[in-house]
Amino acid sequence: MSTTFPTPTIPGVTHHMATINGTELHYVSAGVAGSPILLVHGFPESWWTFHKVIPLLAETHRVCAVDLRGFGDSSNADGEYGSATSAEDLHQLIAHLGLGPVHLTGQDIAGSTVFRLAATHPEDVLSLTGIEMGLAGFGLEGLADVTHGGSWHIGVLAAPGIPEMLLVGREREFLGDWAFPGMTAVQGSITDEDVAEFARVYARPNGWRGAIGLYTSMLSEGEDLRALAASAPLSVPTLTVGGFGGPFTENTVNQVSASPAKSVVLEGVGHYVALEAPEAFANAVLKFVGDVDGK
């Protein structure tokens, strides 16, 4: 179903809602030919994090960018918001759209979601690109350790009731004054309009539910992901794209994959790769998926 949303849009993109797995997912689509690419955002983001990249990819590929459950304009009603549920959402979305197999990408905290999908449903996935992402059980939990340089926001988001107490009504300040400036290296790449759009969706009633679910998962699912990696290591080709985190994503993916990942590190770029360096990011993805499609 195509519909209208208060979110800003870009030429060539169509907005849709899909009712699957007990929720409603908002996604956008672009492009009419070529192998499909599914873009999955991280935190504190939505599909809009890819709005500069989608036109570049859609010249030669069908492209979908989804708002995970609880994020963006997707439903955030009562329910489960962990990474296993989000992975099942993506599996069912791919089937619903008749889109698979797809070139799957995952940014940041979506890492566990896309890893679970690729490991448990390899038939859905042509390749996996990890963007500035980690996995619980393979070092990601360390980012919550504030005594060794970790970030306070992880514990806040995972603590019951605390995000609602501290962040509701302060979305613009949290995102615009702390989250994006603190991990952006390319001056001017994230505009006031971008921040306003991200703040809009987090300011919805229950707007933090998606983030709460994935960060709560992060602090509890390490043993589960280690077991999954041991029993079902990634069998698809993998690419890692690093910016602020350098080789962190490559080191993570190589621990859960049967074959070494191809790796690109974008110098001078912060954490929000698709917003900060869209052309370089798109070029890396297009070369990688082109190589995979050509085999």
Beta strands, then each sheet from edge to edge (+ up, - down):
strand 1: 14-20
strand 2: 23-30
strand 3: 36-40
strand 4: 62-66
strand 5: 102-107
strand 6: 125-131
strand 7: 238-242
strand 8: 262-265
sheet 1: 1+ 2- 4+ 3+ 5+ 6+ 7+ 8+
end
